[in-house]
Amino acid sequence: MNLDDMNDGQHDLLFAVRRSIRYHDRRRAFFDRMHQVTAGLTILLAGSVLFDMARPGHTPWWMTVMAFVAALLSAWDMVVGYAQKANLHGTLKNRFSTLEMAMIAGDDTPETLNKHLLERLRIEQDEPPIYRALDLLCRNELMIAMGYKKSGDQVHLFDEIGLFENLTRHILHWENISQTSTHPPVQNQVGR
């Protein structure tokens, strides 16, 4: 597929696939960090509790609290499953990356486009619910990476993501964030 000669359907699909790759990479990194932080705090707290318990004498009350916090963090990590969620998003990213490579290496026929659309739908079946603020931030990032700029008076970047939405983009779904379009402008020559 020649990237400069793509039709609108091919362009929209390639954009959506690349956006999904960025999205799942961010989610995987978030869950990897959460797993590492939780594991590190658990080890530190449990280690300090064991060290202080080995000393002769009475165990202070705060040692019991630290042991409880360490157990709570460990249980939370196991219940939420940070490592499993990181693996899921890593797998989804790899599947979308494989689809992108197949699209670029493939031909420009409508049958091939339909095949790629079907594969995208198969991958999306395995996706958990989307975190809208993160998705829109990935869209903006991809728009900049692909070279989209202002076209006349119309700005193609979504700029209504507030600070609180940005800070909670991995925690809250923010279904009420509206957007007029999920794809870049249809004109293939804009900013390329």
C-alpha positions, 0 to 999 in steps of 0.5 A, a space after each residue: 500500500 502506498 501511503 500517499 495514495 490511500 483512499 479515505 477508508 484506508 486512511 481512516 483504518 490506518 489512523 484508527 489502528 495507529 491510535 489503538 497502538 498508542 492507546 494500548 501502549 499507554 495502558 500497558 505502561 500504566 499497569 506495569 508502573 502500578 505493579 512495580 510501585 505496589 510490589 516495591 512498597 509491599 517489599 519495603 513495608 514487609 521488610 521493615 516490619 520483619 526487621 523490627 519484629 526480630 528485635 527483642 521487646 514489645 512490637 509497637 502499634 505502628 508496626 502492626 499498621 505497616 504490616 496491614 498496609 503491606 498485606 493490603 497493597 499485596 492483596 490489591 495488586 492480586 485482586 486488580 491484577 496489574 500484571 495481567 492487565 499489562 499483559 492484555 494491553 501488550 497483546 492488544 498492542 502487538 495485534 494492532 501492530 501486526 495489522 498495521 504491518 499487514 496493511 502497509 505490506 498489502 495491496 490496495 484492493 477493496 477486498 484487502 481493506 475489508 479483510 483488514 477491517 474484519 481483523 480490526 473488529 476481531 481485535 476490538 472484541 477482546 478490548 476492555 472498555 475505552 478510557 475516553 480522555 486517554 483515547 483523545 490524548 492519543 488521538 492528538 498525539 498521533 495527529 501531531 506525529 502524522 503532521 496534521 496542523 491547522 487547516 484554515 480556521 479549523 483546528 483538528 486537535 481535540 482541546 477540551 480535555 481538562 486538567 482533572 480529566 487528564 490526571 485521571 485518564 487511566 482511572 475514570 472513563 469520562 464518557 461525557 467528553 464529547 468529540 465531533 470526530 474520532 478520525 483525522 480530516 478526510 483530506 489526505 493532503 492536510 499537513 503531510 
